[in-house]
Amino acid sequence: MRRVVVSLMSGFALFGLLGLAGARVNTTASFPVGLYWQLHRSAGKGDLVLFCPPRERVFTTALARGYLSLGFCPVGTSALIKRVVAVDDDHVVIAQRGTTVNGVAVPHSRQRAVDSAGRPLPLLRLDTILSQGQVLLLSDQHAASFDGRYFGLVAATHLRGVVVPVWVFGREAAR
């Protein structure tokens, strides 16, 4: 029994150290499931990022509906992995038919009117030039992802770092 306890404690300690060093596990469908490594640098257009949702109603609703999992972000969710698809001075149009950035369509960005349980999703309409410090976060790999086409633009201050895939299952997340 003592060996089991020591082994478990060692495993937890190792897991904790890896987390402190930058290891992140993605279990959502927005990007391939697997191990990602967090880099501590500023995010740029095209980067995968960890995003902590702010305390806003759209995120509390998403948590209650099960789109997001419990975690340590201010709204009570875990951090999300999304791609930065638009930054300062980009022209963004979000419509039901899809999202464009500077006139270029973003793959898999068509809005859905209802979720898989038939509940209505927010139908955001936006046609704007991003201000300094604003970003648009989407999943360009999963058509049903809960992302910026439903919650809109966010402040870059909610980004927690750039992540890169280390060991993932399924489609490749990095470009």
BADRENKOL-620054 format. One record per residue (C-alpha): x, y, z negated; residue in three letters. Coordinates in pm, whole numbers, plus 50000, padded with zeros to 5 digits. Example, Ala and Ser with C-alpha at 12.3 -4.5 7.8 and 13.67 -1.06 7.14 Angstrom:
<mipas>
512304955049220ALA513674989449286SER
</mipas>
This chain:
<mipas>
500005000050000MET502865023349919ARG504335018650268ARG500985027050426VAL500695059150224VAL504285069150304VAL503745061450673SER500545081850683LEU502165111150503MET505125109850740SER502795109351039GLY500835139350910PHE504075158050840ALA505385150851191LEU502055161451345PHE502145193551142GLY505735201351245LEU504905195351612LEU501925218751577GLY504095245751421LEU506625241451701ALA503985246251973GLY502285212952048ALA498595216752135ARG496095189352221VAL493265196152465ASN490225173552434THR487825194152648THR486915189253012ALA487855224753121SER491385212553189PHE492895177753179PRO492885160852840VAL496325157452690GLY499295174252528LEU500185210252608TYR503075231152480TRP502525267052369GLN505045292752489LEU505335324752291HIS505355349852575ARG502885374152726SER500315359552961ALA500135369053325GLY497725362653607LYS497595325453687GLY498795313853344ASP496965288553130LEU496375303852789VAL495045295552445LEU492115318552376PHE490485324552037CYS486905335952096PRO485875367451907PRO482875369751673ARG480225375451937GLU476775360551973ARG477545342752301VAL480265322552122PHE478175314651813THR475435302052047THR477985281452241ALA479255266251915LEU475715258051797ALA474925241552132ARG478095220452121GLY479925237152412TYR482755245852172LEU484205226051885SER484785237151526LEU488125252851448GLY490065281351295PHE489305310251533CYS487375339951385PRO484045327851525VAL484635293051378GLY485665275451698THR488885259051806SER491035277652058ALA490125272252423LEU492435266252717ILE491535288253015LYS493305302953316ARG493885340453343VAL492355348353683VAL492145386353662ALA494085413753481VAL494445451753479ASP493175468853796ASP491735437053952ASP488255440154106HIS486015412953958VAL482545403254075VAL480635377353872ILE477395365654031ALA475395333554031GLN476895323254366ARG480395325454217GLY483185347954099THR485555367754318THR488775385454223VAL489865412154468ASN487475397054723GLY488835361454694VAL486465334254569ALA487555315354256VAL487055277454293PRO484365261254077HIS483035294953956SER479375292954058ARG477135299553760GLN474625273753649ARG471205285453533ALA470865257953272VAL473195235053079ASP473085196953089SER470295197152827ALA468165221053035GLY468785251352811ARG469245285052985PRO472805297853021LEU473685334953014PRO473445348253369LEU476095375053358LEU476305399953644ARG479445420753674LEU481095442153941ASP483995461153790THR487665470253795ILE489425456653486LEU490815482053243SER494185478653077GLN494115450352823GLY491125432152975GLN491335397353126VAL488965372953293LEU489395336753181LEU488005307853386LEU488495271053445SER489335266653811ASP489145228753765GLN485765221753608HIS482515235353750ALA480625231553419ALA483195248653197SER481975274652946PHE484155303753052ASP484225340053160GLY481385336053409ARG479145332753102TYR480955353552837PHE482535380153060GLY485755399153016LEU487775396452697VAL490495416952534ALA493975402952589ALA494465405752212THR492395373652180HIS494995353852375LEU497205332652148ARG499865322752399GLY500625306552729VAL500395268452744VAL501895243752988VAL500885207353032PRO503345182052895VAL501415149452918TRP497915150253063VAL495375125953201PHE493555134153523GLY493985163853752ARG497175184053719GLU496615215953519ALA499705235053622ALA500315251553953ARG
</mipas>
